[in-house]
């Protein structure tokens, strides 16, 4: 299993899914949803204590 340098770093599969999802939302004209998803990910990646996503605990 790969170890990440930062606790909130995304695995490549997740990053690829996220990019695909954002493009899909934007193509459908769902700009507010795409923006909200970007902000959630930014909060999580920056380690915000009140972010909604949970990072897995790695040994």
CHARMM internal coordinates of N, CA and C (Angstrom, degrees):
IC EDIT
DIST 1 N 1 CA 1.4457
DIST 1 CA 1 C 1.5285
ANGL 1 N 1 CA 1 C 108.59
DIST 1 C 2 N 1.3111
ANGL 1 CA 1 C 2 N 116.46
DIHE 1 N 1 CA 1 C 2 N 137.25
DIST 2 N 2 CA 1.4641
ANGL 1 C 2 N 2 CA 121.31
DIHE 1 CA 1 C 2 N 2 CA -179.35
DIST 2 CA 2 C 1.5190
ANGL 2 N 2 CA 2 C 110.68
DIHE 1 C 2 N 2 CA 2 C -74.26
DIST 2 C 3 N 1.3022
ANGL 2 CA 2 C 3 N 115.12
DIHE 2 N 2 CA 2 C 3 N 142.13
DIST 3 N 3 CA 1.4604
ANGL 2 C 3 N 3 CA 120.83
DIHE 2 CA 2 C 3 N 3 CA 174.92
DIST 3 CA 3 C 1.5170
ANGL 3 N 3 CA 3 C 108.23
DIHE 2 C 3 N 3 CA 3 C -105.21
DIST 3 C 4 N 1.3137
ANGL 3 CA 3 C 4 N 115.73
DIHE 3 N 3 CA 3 C 4 N 144.94
DIST 4 N 4 CA 1.4495
ANGL 3 C 4 N 4 CA 121.11
DIHE 3 CA 3 C 4 N 4 CA -177.16
DIST 4 CA 4 C 1.5228
ANGL 4 N 4 CA 4 C 110.18
DIHE 3 C 4 N 4 CA 4 C -106.76
DIST 4 C 5 N 1.3291
ANGL 4 CA 4 C 5 N 116.20
DIHE 4 N 4 CA 4 C 5 N 148.76
DIST 5 N 5 CA 1.4594
ANGL 4 C 5 N 5 CA 121.36
DIHE 4 CA 4 C 5 N 5 CA -179.18
DIST 5 CA 5 C 1.5207
ANGL 5 N 5 CA 5 C 111.42
DIHE 4 C 5 N 5 CA 5 C -70.53
DIST 5 C 6 N 1.3164
ANGL 5 CA 5 C 6 N 116.94
DIHE 5 N 5 CA 5 C 6 N -36.84
DIST 6 N 6 CA 1.4557
ANGL 5 C 6 N 6 CA 121.79
DIHE 5 CA 5 C 6 N 6 CA 179.80
DIST 6 CA 6 C 1.5205
ANGL 6 N 6 CA 6 C 108.53
DIHE 5 C 6 N 6 CA 6 C -111.92
DIST 6 C 7 N 1.3312
ANGL 6 CA 6 C 7 N 118.20
DIHE 6 N 6 CA 6 C 7 N 148.01
DIST 7 N 7 CA 1.4632
ANGL 6 C 7 N 7 CA 119.52
DIHE 6 CA 6 C 7 N 7 CA -176.89
DIST 7 CA 7 C 1.5206
ANGL 7 N 7 CA 7 C 113.59
DIHE 6 C 7 N 7 CA 7 C -64.07
DIST 7 C 8 N 1.3248
ANGL 7 CA 7 C 8 N 118.73
DIHE 7 N 7 CA 7 C 8 N -26.61
DIST 8 N 8 CA 1.4600
ANGL 7 C 8 N 8 CA 121.04
DIHE 7 CA 7 C 8 N 8 CA -176.62
DIST 8 CA 8 C 1.5193
ANGL 8 N 8 CA 8 C 112.62
DIHE 7 C 8 N 8 CA 8 C -109.19
DIST 8 C 9 N 1.3128
ANGL 8 CA 8 C 9 N 117.80
DIHE 8 N 8 CA 8 C 9 N 27.81
DIST 9 N 9 CA 1.4634
ANGL 8 C 9 N 9 CA 120.79
DIHE 8 CA 8 C 9 N 9 CA 177.48
DIST 9 CA 9 C 1.5288
ANGL 9 N 9 CA 9 C 108.87
DIHE 8 C 9 N 9 CA 9 C -80.09
DIST 9 C 10 N 1.3355
ANGL 9 CA 9 C 10 N 116.31
DIHE 9 N 9 CA 9 C 10 N 139.66
DIST 10 N 10 CA 1.4648
ANGL 9 C 10 N 10 CA 121.10
DIHE 9 CA 9 C 10 N 10 CA -176.66
DIST 10 CA 10 C 1.5205
ANGL 10 N 10 CA 10 C 112.55
DIHE 9 C 10 N 10 CA 10 C -86.25
DIST 10 C 11 N 1.3371
ANGL 10 CA 10 C 11 N 117.34
DIHE 10 N 10 CA 10 C 11 N 139.91
DIST 11 N 11 CA 1.4665
ANGL 10 C 11 N 11 CA 120.12
DIHE 10 CA 10 C 11 N 11 CA 169.69
DIST 11 CA 11 C 1.5346
ANGL 11 N 11 CA 11 C 108.86
DIHE 10 C 11 N 11 CA 11 C -65.42
DIST 11 C 12 N 1.3146
ANGL 11 CA 11 C 12 N 118.03
DIHE 11 N 11 CA 11 C 12 N 153.32
DIST 12 N 12 CA 1.4648
ANGL 11 C 12 N 12 CA 122.41
DIHE 11 CA 11 C 12 N 12 CA -176.48
DIST 12 CA 12 C 1.5282
ANGL 12 N 12 CA 12 C 111.91
DIHE 11 C 12 N 12 CA 12 C -59.53
DIST 12 C 13 N 1.3396
ANGL 12 CA 12 C 13 N 118.21
DIHE 12 N 12 CA 12 C 13 N -38.36
DIST 13 N 13 CA 1.4710
ANGL 12 C 13 N 13 CA 120.70
DIHE 12 CA 12 C 13 N 13 CA 178.49
DIST 13 CA 13 C 1.5268
ANGL 13 N 13 CA 13 C 111.10
DIHE 12 C 13 N 13 CA 13 C -60.10
DIST 13 C 14 N 1.3109
ANGL 13 CA 13 C 14 N 116.15
DIHE 13 N 13 CA 13 C 14 N -42.72
DIST 14 N 14 CA 1.4613
ANGL 13 C 14 N 14 CA 120.66
DIHE 13 CA 13 C 14 N 14 CA 179.91
DIST 14 CA 14 C 1.5169
ANGL 14 N 14 CA 14 C 110.83
DIHE 13 C 14 N 14 CA 14 C -67.05
DIST 14 C 15 N 1.3139
ANGL 14 CA 14 C 15 N 116.86
DIHE 14 N 14 CA 14 C 15 N -41.62
DIST 15 N 15 CA 1.4618
ANGL 14 C 15 N 15 CA 121.02
DIHE 14 CA 14 C 15 N 15 CA 178.83
DIST 15 CA 15 C 1.5266
ANGL 15 N 15 CA 15 C 110.91
DIHE 14 C 15 N 15 CA 15 C -62.73
DIST 15 C 16 N 1.3258
ANGL 15 CA 15 C 16 N 117.13
DIHE 15 N 15 CA 15 C 16 N -43.07
DIST 16 N 16 CA 1.4660
ANGL 15 C 16 N 16 CA 120.88
DIHE 15 CA 15 C 16 N 16 CA 177.64
DIST 16 CA 16 C 1.5222
ANGL 16 N 16 CA 16 C 111.24
DIHE 15 C 16 N 16 CA 16 C -62.45
DIST 16 C 17 N 1.3361
ANGL 16 CA 16 C 17 N 117.37
DIHE 16 N 16 CA 16 C 17 N -42.66
DIST 17 N 17 CA 1.4594
ANGL 16 C 17 N 17 CA 120.60
DIHE 16 CA 16 C 17 N 17 CA 178.10
DIST 17 CA 17 C 1.5254
ANGL 17 N 17 CA 17 C 110.38
DIHE 16 C 17 N 17 CA 17 C -62.42
DIST 17 C 18 N 1.3224
ANGL 17 CA 17 C 18 N 116.15
DIHE 17 N 17 CA 17 C 18 N -43.81
DIST 18 N 18 CA 1.4585
ANGL 17 C 18 N 18 CA 120.94
DIHE 17 CA 17 C 18 N 18 CA -178.86
DIST 18 CA 18 C 1.5261
ANGL 18 N 18 CA 18 C 111.32
DIHE 17 C 18 N 18 CA 18 C -60.78
DIST 18 C 19 N 1.3237
ANGL 18 CA 18 C 19 N 117.13
DIHE 18 N 18 CA 18 C 19 N -45.49
DIST 19 N 19 CA 1.4638
ANGL 18 C 19 N 19 CA 120.77
DIHE 18 CA 18 C 19 N 19 CA 179.08
DIST 19 CA 19 C 1.5259
ANGL 19 N 19 CA 19 C 110.74
DIHE 18 C 19 N 19 CA 19 C -61.94
DIST 19 C 20 N 1.3306
ANGL 19 CA 19 C 20 N 116.79
DIHE 19 N 19 CA 19 C 20 N -42.40
DIST 20 N 20 CA 1.4685
ANGL 19 C 20 N 20 CA 120.90
DIHE 19 CA 19 C 20 N 20 CA 178.46
DIST 20 CA 20 C 1.5317
ANGL 20 N 20 CA 20 C 110.55
DIHE 19 C 20 N 20 CA 20 C -63.51
DIST 20 C 21 N 1.3202
ANGL 20 CA 20 C 21 N 116.72
DIHE 20 N 20 CA 20 C 21 N -43.97
DIST 21 N 21 CA 1.4715
ANGL 20 C 21 N 21 CA 121.19
DIHE 20 CA 20 C 21 N 21 CA -179.48
DIST 21 CA 21 C 1.5267
ANGL 21 N 21 CA 21 C 111.13
DIHE 20 C 21 N 21 CA 21 C -63.15
DIST 21 C 22 N 1.3260
ANGL 21 CA 21 C 22 N 117.38
DIHE 21 N 21 CA 21 C 22 N -42.51
DIST 22 N 22 CA 1.4633
ANGL 21 C 22 N 22 CA 120.52
DIHE 21 CA 21 C 22 N 22 CA 179.12
DIST 22 CA 22 C 1.5259
ANGL 22 N 22 CA 22 C 111.37
DIHE 21 C 22 N 22 CA 22 C -63.22
DIST 22 C 23 N 1.3237
ANGL 22 CA 22 C 23 N 116.90
DIHE 22 N 22 CA 22 C 23 N -44.06
DIST 23 N 23 CA 1.4692
ANGL 22 C 23 N 23 CA 120.29
DIHE 22 CA 22 C 23 N 23 CA 178.17
DIST 23 CA 23 C 1.5217
ANGL 23 N 23 CA 23 C 110.55
DIHE 22 C 23 N 23 CA 23 C -62.15
DIST 23 C 24 N 1.3257
ANGL 23 CA 23 C 24 N 116.80
DIHE 23 N 23 CA 23 C 24 N -41.20
DIST 24 N 24 CA 1.4570
ANGL 23 C 24 N 24 CA 121.38
DIHE 23 CA 23 C 24 N 24 CA 179.82
DIST 24 CA 24 C 1.5297
ANGL 24 N 24 CA 24 C 111.06
DIHE 23 C 24 N 24 CA 24 C -63.22
DIST 24 C 25 N 1.3253
ANGL 24 CA 24 C 25 N 116.94
DIHE 24 N 24 CA 24 C 25 N -45.83
DIST 25 N 25 CA 1.4633
ANGL 24 C 25 N 25 CA 120.37
DIHE 24 CA 24 C 25 N 25 CA 178.75
DIST 25 CA 25 C 1.5241
ANGL 25 N 25 CA 25 C 111.21
DIHE 24 C 25 N 25 CA 25 C -60.93
DIST 25 C 26 N 1.3301
ANGL 25 CA 25 C 26 N 116.57
DIHE 25 N 25 CA 25 C 26 N -42.27
DIST 26 N 26 CA 1.4628
ANGL 25 C 26 N 26 CA 120.22
DIHE 25 CA 25 C 26 N 26 CA -178.93
DIST 26 CA 26 C 1.5269
ANGL 26 N 26 CA 26 C 111.35
DIHE 25 C 26 N 26 CA 26 C -67.46
DIST 26 C 27 N 1.3304
ANGL 26 CA 26 C 27 N 117.80
DIHE 26 N 26 CA 26 C 27 N -39.22
DIST 27 N 27 CA 1.4671
ANGL 26 C 27 N 27 CA 121.03
DIHE 26 CA 26 C 27 N 27 CA 177.49
DIST 27 CA 27 C 1.5237
ANGL 27 N 27 CA 27 C 111.43
DIHE 26 C 27 N 27 CA 27 C -62.01
DIST 27 C 28 N 1.3208
ANGL 27 CA 27 C 28 N 116.07
DIHE 27 N 27 CA 27 C 28 N -33.40
DIST 28 N 28 CA 1.4612
ANGL 27 C 28 N 28 CA 120.92
DIHE 27 CA 27 C 28 N 28 CA -179.60
DIST 28 CA 28 C 1.5273
ANGL 28 N 28 CA 28 C 112.17
DIHE 27 C 28 N 28 CA 28 C -83.76
DIST 28 C 29 N 1.3281
ANGL 28 CA 28 C 29 N 116.88
DIHE 28 N 28 CA 28 C 29 N 1.29
DIST 29 N 29 CA 1.4597
ANGL 28 C 29 N 29 CA 120.79
DIHE 28 CA 28 C 29 N 29 CA 179.99
DIST 29 CA 29 C 1.5145
ANGL 29 N 29 CA 29 C 113.60
DIHE 28 C 29 N 29 CA 29 C 77.19
DIST 29 C 30 N 1.3198
ANGL 29 CA 29 C 30 N 117.25
DIHE 29 N 29 CA 29 C 30 N 17.85
DIST 30 N 30 CA 1.4621
ANGL 29 C 30 N 30 CA 121.81
DIHE 29 CA 29 C 30 N 30 CA -179.80
DIST 30 CA 30 C 1.5268
ANGL 30 N 30 CA 30 C 109.39
DIHE 29 C 30 N 30 CA 30 C -95.17
DIST 30 C 31 N 1.3291
ANGL 30 CA 30 C 31 N 114.38
DIHE 30 N 30 CA 30 C 31 N 63.40
DIST 31 N 31 CA 1.4612
ANGL 30 C 31 N 31 CA 120.67
DIHE 30 CA 30 C 31 N 31 CA -175.24
DIST 31 CA 31 C 1.5262
ANGL 31 N 31 CA 31 C 112.76
DIHE 30 C 31 N 31 CA 31 C -65.19
DIST 31 C 32 N 1.3279
ANGL 31 CA 31 C 32 N 117.40
DIHE 31 N 31 CA 31 C 32 N -37.46
DIST 32 N 32 CA 1.4662
ANGL 31 C 32 N 32 CA 119.76
DIHE 31 CA 31 C 32 N 32 CA 179.74
DIST 32 CA 32 C 1.5252
ANGL 32 N 32 CA 32 C 111.29
DIHE 31 C 32 N 32 CA 32 C -65.35
DIST 32 C 33 N 1.3226
ANGL 32 CA 32 C 33 N 116.82
DIHE 32 N 32 CA 32 C 33 N -40.14
DIST 33 N 33 CA 1.4618
ANGL 32 C 33 N 33 CA 120.48
DIHE 32 CA 32 C 33 N 33 CA 178.35
DIST 33 CA 33 C 1.5262
ANGL 33 N 33 CA 33 C 110.88
DIHE 32 C 33 N 33 CA 33 C -65.94
DIST 33 C 34 N 1.3395
ANGL 33 CA 33 C 34 N 116.75
DIHE 33 N 33 CA 33 C 34 N -41.15
DIST 34 N 34 CA 1.4636
ANGL 33 C 34 N 34 CA 120.88
DIHE 33 CA 33 C 34 N 34 CA 178.04
DIST 34 CA 34 C 1.5266
ANGL 34 N 34 CA 34 C 110.41
DIHE 33 C 34 N 34 CA 34 C -63.19
DIST 34 C 35 N 1.3218
ANGL 34 CA 34 C 35 N 116.52
DIHE 34 N 34 CA 34 C 35 N -42.30
DIST 35 N 35 CA 1.4630
ANGL 34 C 35 N 35 CA 120.58
DIHE 34 CA 34 C 35 N 35 CA 178.80
DIST 35 CA 35 C 1.5282
ANGL 35 N 35 CA 35 C 110.42
DIHE 34 C 35 N 35 CA 35 C -63.03
DIST 35 C 36 N 1.3325
ANGL 35 CA 35 C 36 N 116.75
DIHE 35 N 35 CA 35 C 36 N -44.56
DIST 36 N 36 CA 1.4632
ANGL 35 C 36 N 36 CA 120.64
DIHE 35 CA 35 C 36 N 36 CA 179.92
DIST 36 CA 36 C 1.5299
ANGL 36 N 36 CA 36 C 111.08
DIHE 35 C 36 N 36 CA 36 C -61.37
DIST 36 C 37 N 1.3217
ANGL 36 CA 36 C 37 N 117.00
DIHE 36 N 36 CA 36 C 37 N -41.56
DIST 37 N 37 CA 1.4636
ANGL 36 C 37 N 37 CA 120.77
DIHE 36 CA 36 C 37 N 37 CA 178.18
DIST 37 CA 37 C 1.5269
ANGL 37 N 37 CA 37 C 110.65
DIHE 36 C 37 N 37 CA 37 C -63.39
DIST 37 C 38 N 1.3276
ANGL 37 CA 37 C 38 N 116.59
DIHE 37 N 37 CA 37 C 38 N -42.46
DIST 38 N 38 CA 1.4699
ANGL 37 C 38 N 38 CA 120.17
DIHE 37 CA 37 C 38 N 38 CA 177.07
DIST 38 CA 38 C 1.5271
ANGL 38 N 38 CA 38 C 111.45
DIHE 37 C 38 N 38 CA 38 C -60.27
DIST 38 C 39 N 1.3182
ANGL 38 CA 38 C 39 N 117.00
DIHE 38 N 38 CA 38 C 39 N -43.23
DIST 39 N 39 CA 1.4644
ANGL 38 C 39 N 39 CA 120.49
DIHE 38 CA 38 C 39 N 39 CA -178.51
DIST 39 CA 39 C 1.5280
ANGL 39 N 39 CA 39 C 111.42
DIHE 38 C 39 N 39 CA 39 C -67.19
DIST 39 C 40 N 1.3311
ANGL 39 CA 39 C 40 N 117.49
DIHE 39 N 39 CA 39 C 40 N -39.69
DIST 40 N 40 CA 1.4663
ANGL 39 C 40 N 40 CA 120.30
DIHE 39 CA 39 C 40 N 40 CA 176.86
DIST 40 CA 40 C 1.5276
ANGL 40 N 40 CA 40 C 110.61
DIHE 39 C 40 N 40 CA 40 C -61.19
DIST 40 C 41 N 1.3229
ANGL 40 CA 40 C 41 N 115.95
DIHE 40 N 40 CA 40 C 41 N -44.47
DIST 41 N 41 CA 1.4617
ANGL 40 C 41 N 41 CA 119.68
DIHE 40 CA 40 C 41 N 41 CA -179.87
DIST 41 CA 41 C 1.5273
ANGL 41 N 41 CA 41 C 111.11
DIHE 40 C 41 N 41 CA 41 C -66.74
DIST 41 C 42 N 1.3178
ANGL 41 CA 41 C 42 N 117.28
DIHE 41 N 41 CA 41 C 42 N -39.60
DIST 42 N 42 CA 1.4667
ANGL 41 C 42 N 42 CA 120.38
DIHE 41 CA 41 C 42 N 42 CA 178.74
DIST 42 CA 42 C 1.5242
ANGL 42 N 42 CA 42 C 110.44
DIHE 41 C 42 N 42 CA 42 C -62.02
DIST 42 C 43 N 1.3281
ANGL 42 CA 42 C 43 N 117.00
DIHE 42 N 42 CA 42 C 43 N -45.22
DIST 43 N 43 CA 1.4674
ANGL 42 C 43 N 43 CA 120.45
DIHE 42 CA 42 C 43 N 43 CA 178.31
DIST 43 CA 43 C 1.5231
ANGL 43 N 43 CA 43 C 110.52
DIHE 42 C 43 N 43 CA 43 C -60.47
DIST 43 C 44 N 1.3252
ANGL 43 CA 43 C 44 N 116.43
DIHE 43 N 43 CA 43 C 44 N -43.31
DIST 44 N 44 CA 1.4561
ANGL 43 C 44 N 44 CA 120.12
DIHE 43 CA 43 C 44 N 44 CA -178.45
DIST 44 CA 44 C 1.5281
ANGL 44 N 44 CA 44 C 111.25
DIHE 43 C 44 N 44 CA 44 C -66.52
DIST 44 C 45 N 1.3381
ANGL 44 CA 44 C 45 N 116.31
DIHE 44 N 44 CA 44 C 45 N -45.08
DIST 45 N 45 CA 1.4644
ANGL 44 C 45 N 45 CA 120.26
DIHE 44 CA 44 C 45 N 45 CA -178.64
DIST 45 CA 45 C 1.5191
ANGL 45 N 45 CA 45 C 112.20
DIHE 44 C 45 N 45 CA 45 C -65.17
DIST 45 C 46 N 1.3244
ANGL 45 CA 45 C 46 N 116.66
DIHE 45 N 45 CA 45 C 46 N -33.21
DIST 46 N 46 CA 1.4614
ANGL 45 C 46 N 46 CA 120.49
DIHE 45 CA 45 C 46 N 46 CA 179.92
DIST 46 CA 46 C 1.5216
ANGL 46 N 46 CA 46 C 112.20
DIHE 45 C 46 N 46 CA 46 C -83.02
DIST 46 C 47 N 1.3182
ANGL 46 CA 46 C 47 N 116.67
DIHE 46 N 46 CA 46 C 47 N -3.71
DIST 47 N 47 CA 1.4612
ANGL 46 C 47 N 47 CA 120.25
DIHE 46 CA 46 C 47 N 47 CA 175.55
DIST 47 CA 47 C 1.5075
ANGL 47 N 47 CA 47 C 114.20
DIHE 46 C 47 N 47 CA 47 C 80.34
DIST 47 C 48 N 1.3242
ANGL 47 CA 47 C 48 N 117.90
DIHE 47 N 47 CA 47 C 48 N 27.95
DIST 48 N 48 CA 1.4575
ANGL 47 C 48 N 48 CA 121.18
DIHE 47 CA 47 C 48 N 48 CA 178.88
DIST 48 CA 48 C 1.5281
ANGL 48 N 48 CA 48 C 109.58
DIHE 47 C 48 N 48 CA 48 C -59.87
DIST 48 C 49 N 1.3435
ANGL 48 CA 48 C 49 N 117.94
DIHE 48 N 48 CA 48 C 49 N 130.52
DIST 49 N 49 CA 1.4657
ANGL 48 C 49 N 49 CA 119.66
DIHE 48 CA 48 C 49 N 49 CA -178.32
DIST 49 CA 49 C 1.5273
ANGL 49 N 49 CA 49 C 113.65
DIHE 48 C 49 N 49 CA 49 C -65.50
DIST 49 C 50 N 1.3356
ANGL 49 CA 49 C 50 N 118.12
DIHE 49 N 49 CA 49 C 50 N -20.81
DIST 50 N 50 CA 1.4606
ANGL 49 C 50 N 50 CA 119.80
DIHE 49 CA 49 C 50 N 50 CA -179.33
DIST 50 CA 50 C 1.5281
ANGL 50 N 50 CA 50 C 112.76
DIHE 49 C 50 N 50 CA 50 C -104.65
DIST 50 C 51 N 1.3356
ANGL 50 CA 50 C 51 N 117.53
DIHE 50 N 50 CA 50 C 51 N 16.42
DIST 51 N 51 CA 1.4681
ANGL 50 C 51 N 51 CA 121.05
DIHE 50 CA 50 C 51 N 51 CA 177.48
DIST 51 CA 51 C 1.5245
ANGL 51 N 51 CA 51 C 109.41
DIHE 50 C 51 N 51 CA 51 C -66.01
DIST 51 C 52 N 1.3273
ANGL 51 CA 51 C 52 N 116.75
DIHE 51 N 51 CA 51 C 52 N 147.62
DIST 52 N 52 CA 1.4654
ANGL 51 C 52 N 52 CA 121.46
DIHE 51 CA 51 C 52 N 52 CA -176.58
DIST 52 CA 52 C 1.5209
ANGL 52 N 52 CA 52 C 113.75
DIHE 51 C 52 N 52 CA 52 C -80.42
DIST 52 C 53 N 1.3110
ANGL 52 CA 52 C 53 N 118.37
DIHE 52 N 52 CA 52 C 53 N -18.34
DIST 53 N 53 CA 1.4592
ANGL 52 C 53 N 53 CA 121.07
DIHE 52 CA 52 C 53 N 53 CA -176.84
DIST 53 CA 53 C 1.5204
ANGL 53 N 53 CA 53 C 110.14
DIHE 52 C 53 N 53 CA 53 C -88.79
DIST 53 C 54 N 1.3093
ANGL 53 CA 53 C 54 N 116.07
DIHE 53 N 53 CA 53 C 54 N 147.56
DIST 54 N 54 CA 1.4637
ANGL 53 C 54 N 54 CA 120.97
DIHE 53 CA 53 C 54 N 54 CA -179.32
DIST 54 CA 54 C 1.5231
ANGL 54 N 54 CA 54 C 109.01
DIHE 53 C 54 N 54 CA 54 C -109.33
DIST 54 C 55 N 1.3216
ANGL 54 CA 54 C 55 N 116.61
DIHE 54 N 54 CA 54 C 55 N 125.89
DIST 55 N 55 CA 1.4602
ANGL 54 C 55 N 55 CA 121.54
DIHE 54 CA 54 C 55 N 55 CA 177.78
DIST 55 CA 55 C 1.5242
ANGL 55 N 55 CA 55 C 108.65
DIHE 54 C 55 N 55 CA 55 C -82.97
DIST 55 C 56 N 1.3349
ANGL 55 CA 55 C 56 N 117.76
DIHE 55 N 55 CA 55 C 56 N 138.15
DIST 56 N 56 CA 1.4641
ANGL 55 C 56 N 56 CA 119.57
DIHE 55 CA 55 C 56 N 56 CA 177.13
DIST 56 CA 56 C 1.5270
ANGL 56 N 56 CA 56 C 110.48
DIHE 55 C 56 N 56 CA 56 C -68.03
DIST 56 C 57 N 1.3079
ANGL 56 CA 56 C 57 N 115.62
DIHE 56 N 56 CA 56 C 57 N 145.73
DIST 57 N 57 CA 1.4629
ANGL 56 C 57 N 57 CA 120.51
DIHE 56 CA 56 C 57 N 57 CA 177.17
DIST 57 CA 57 C 1.5199
ANGL 57 N 57 CA 57 C 108.67
DIHE 56 C 57 N 57 CA 57 C -85.08
DIST 57 C 58 N 1.3151
ANGL 57 CA 57 C 58 N 115.85
DIHE 57 N 57 CA 57 C 58 N 122.11
DIST 58 N 58 CA 1.4617
ANGL 57 C 58 N 58 CA 120.57
DIHE 57 CA 57 C 58 N 58 CA 179.92
DIST 58 CA 58 C 1.5194
ANGL 58 N 58 CA 58 C 109.22
DIHE 57 C 58 N 58 CA 58 C -105.42
DIST 58 C 59 N 1.3243
ANGL 58 CA 58 C 59 N 117.05
DIHE 58 N 58 CA 58 C 59 N 139.45
DIST 59 N 59 CA 1.4766
ANGL 58 C 59 N 59 CA 119.91
DIHE 58 CA 58 C 59 N 59 CA -179.63
DIST 59 CA 59 C 1.5149
ANGL 59 N 59 CA 59 C 112.12
DIHE 58 C 59 N 59 CA 59 C -66.16
END
COOR INIT
IC SEED 1 N 1 CA 1 C
IC BUILD
